[in-house]
């Protein structure tokens, strides 16, 4: 799982930006994979809720800003 997270985080920033803009699920999947890799049950549950609910607009905006600034997509894990 850690290799998958590293691969997704290693994508060029323009690809990440396009994925976040067009398909906001990318960031939520990345959050889920990070939580699974860290074996954090609360993170897994919250990431699953975000996936089911379609994410939140505030997190989507934060994701776009993080990608534009070259930072990691935010998650508390």
C-alpha positions in Angstrom: 0.0 0.0 0.0 2.9 2.4 0.7 4.2 1.9 -2.8 0.7 2.9 -4.2 0.7 6.0 -2.0 4.2 6.9 -3.2 3.3 6.3 -6.8 0.2 8.6 -6.5 2.1 11.3 -4.7 5.0 11.0 -7.2 2.8 12.0 -10.1 3.8 15.3 -11.8 2.0 18.3 -10.2 0.1 19.1 -13.4 -1.4 15.6 -13.5 -2.3 15.8 -9.9 -3.9 19.2 -10.5 -6.0 17.8 -13.4 -7.1 14.8 -11.4 -8.1 17.0 -8.4 -9.9 19.5 -10.6 -11.8 17.0 -12.8 -12.0 14.1 -10.5 -12.0 15.1 -6.8 -12.1 11.4 -5.8 -8.3 11.2 -6.5 -7.5 13.1 -3.2 -10.1 11.1 -1.3 -8.6 7.8 -2.5 -5.1 9.1 -1.6 -6.4 9.8 1.9 -7.9 6.3 2.1 -4.7 4.7 1.0 -2.6 6.7 3.4 -4.9 5.7 6.3 -4.7 2.0 5.3 -0.9 2.2 5.0 -0.8 3.8 8.5 -3.4 1.3 9.8 -5.4 4.2 11.2 -9.0 3.0 11.7 -10.4 6.5 12.3 -8.7 7.8 9.1 -10.1 4.8 7.1 -13.6 5.5 8.3 -13.4 9.3 7.6 -11.9 8.7 4.2 -14.7 6.2 3.4 -17.3 8.7 4.4 -15.7 11.3 2.2 -15.7 8.9 -0.7 -19.4 8.1 -0.2 -20.5 11.7 0.3 -18.4 12.9 -2.6 -16.0 14.9 -0.4 -16.5 18.3 0.9 -16.1 21.5 -1.1 -13.7 23.0 1.5 -11.4 20.0 1.3 -11.5 20.2 -2.5 -10.4 23.8 -2.4 -7.6 22.9 0.1 -6.5 20.0 -2.2 -6.3 22.4 -5.2 -4.2 24.9 -3.2 -1.9 22.1 -1.9 -1.3 20.8 -5.4 -0.6 24.3 -6.8 1.9 25.0 -4.0 3.6 21.6 -4.5 2.6 20.3 -1.0 1.2 17.0 -0.1 -2.6 16.6 -0.1 -3.7 17.3 3.5 -4.7 14.5 5.8 -4.2 14.0 9.5 -2.5 10.6 9.3 
